[in-house]
Structures are given as C-alpha cells and as structure tokens.
Amino acid sequence: MHTHFEIWIVHPDGIYAEQTARNAFQNLNALEQNLSHFIPNSDISRLNTAPVNQSIRLNDETIRCLTHAVTLNKISKGTFDITIGPLVNLWKTEGHPSEKPIREAIRCIGMKHLRIDTKENTAARICDGLQIDLGGIGKGFSVDHMAEQLKEWDIEHALIHGGASSVRAFGKPEGHQGWPVQISSPSGENILSQFVLRDEAMGASGLVKGAHIIDPRTARPVSHHRAAWVRSSSATEVDGLSTAFMILQSEQIDKIIRNGLEISAWIIDDKDMSKQFGKWKKH
C-alpha cells in the first residue's frame, strides 16, 4: 500500500507477541494482494479492467471494504469517493485542465457507477471509464483488520498505525491511561495537542505540496482547510472521513457529527484557525 505499518504490543510473553505481530503483517500482505490497484491480479485491478456490467467475484474482505466505502460516501454527502482517481490524476498532470477533459473525467465518477452484491460477493462497473482506488480507505481498513486479528489471538493491549495517518489503539501500556499520541500543526513546527488513545482510532488528512484534494461534487480542488483529524472507534471510518472533512465546510462537518455519529474532529483552516467538533471539545 506504499505505506509503512507498525505495531506496538504489550504482553507478558514477548515471543508470543512477536509471533502475533508477524502473523498480522503476513495477513496485511495478503490483504494488499486484493485491495491494491497497483497489483495486476488484485481484486481491484480485475474489477477495474472487467467489461462493463460483468460481475466479478471478489474476496470477502474486498467486498467489506467496498461496502464501507459506499457507507462513507453517503455519510460524507458524496465527498468521500473511491472513484475520484481519474479526476485527481488530471489535476496533477495538467495543473489547470480545461473544461473538456474535466467533463470527460467526471463522466464515470460517482459511486452510482459501481454495483455491489454482498450476497454473491460480486461487484461490477456500469460505466466504462470507472476506476476504483481504495487509497483513501485502505490504510484504515487494514489497521482495523489487523486489530481484530490481534484481539482474536488474545492480545489485549496494542497500537497499530499505517503511515502515522491511520491509528487504532486498544488497551493501554502499563502505567498509562492509554496510548500517548500527539498532533502537530500542518507545518510540523508546533505540537497542537498531546493526549491518549484507548479503544479508539484516529485518522489524519492534509494538503501536501503539489497535491490536490478534489471535491467530487464540483470537480475542483479545495483549499479552505489545511489539515483534519478525526477520532472514532473505527480506523476505516476516520480514514475516509478525514479526507471528506478536508472538503466539507465547518457547518457541514458539525451537522454530520450532530446527526448521531460517535466521532469528533479537529480542523485547521486556511487561516490557521483551529476548530473542534463533537466530543473533542471535551478532551
């Protein structure tokens, strides 16, 4: 996934802890073989190259990840979208593309062009140009997958992260209330907050020099936020929503959280002003 993953485990048997970590990394590699569009024979690559309207049987975990993506697309009012890749690439390669290539790129952008059958474990493209890229959710989904495996192996205290931007922690190190983490300003010069995570996940997104975050609804880059952090119980959820919250306005973010989601958020806007949403205000 072009990302560095790490696991910290607290357990009285160091050899057992090492074995469980190795097994988790092996399963991560197997997961990547299905989710990465960079691997020619992965589930996602097969789906991206399949004829239009031809259903492709996929691995259970691939279907689960796609289903999560559909849910997050609905929660985020369409701003988290795993079909946005061609439009992102267009802005990266052309800088300021004209209307014609933008119209061509958006022709097959949108989750409505993907059909998923969870009973049959199949998916199909219903638009010839549709391309699926799970990069915006894959890290969080993998972190959740590894966490659940560690719990099945009776690991009670661990922290897992993918690229430091998708983190999930459960249990706690001895002598601590949880796993100590910190978030820094977009420039990296200042520490904004230090706190602990326990039975919780956190995801982060930000504007990287030379890159674009595209609003699927307008097909245009957005820059009204510089960084976003989201916390909830699911690394999959925070991975996707941290990207969506870079696109949504503050009022929209607040409305989504007030609708009953057990999440909180911290946003840095383009004027370097901090805004906190949900339970984060109480931390």
NORGI-V324307 format. One line per field, one symbol per residue. burial: # if it has 9 or more other C-alpha atoms within 8 Angstrom, else .. A space follows every 10 residues. Layout:
burial: ???
This chain:
burial: ......#.## #.....#..# #..##.##.. #######... .#######.# .#...#.##. .##.#.#### .##..#.### ########.# ##....#... ##..##.### #.####.... #######..# ########## ####.##.## #...###### ##..###### ###....##. .#.##..... #..#.##### #######... .#####..#. .######### ########## ########.. ..##.##... ..######## .....###.# ...
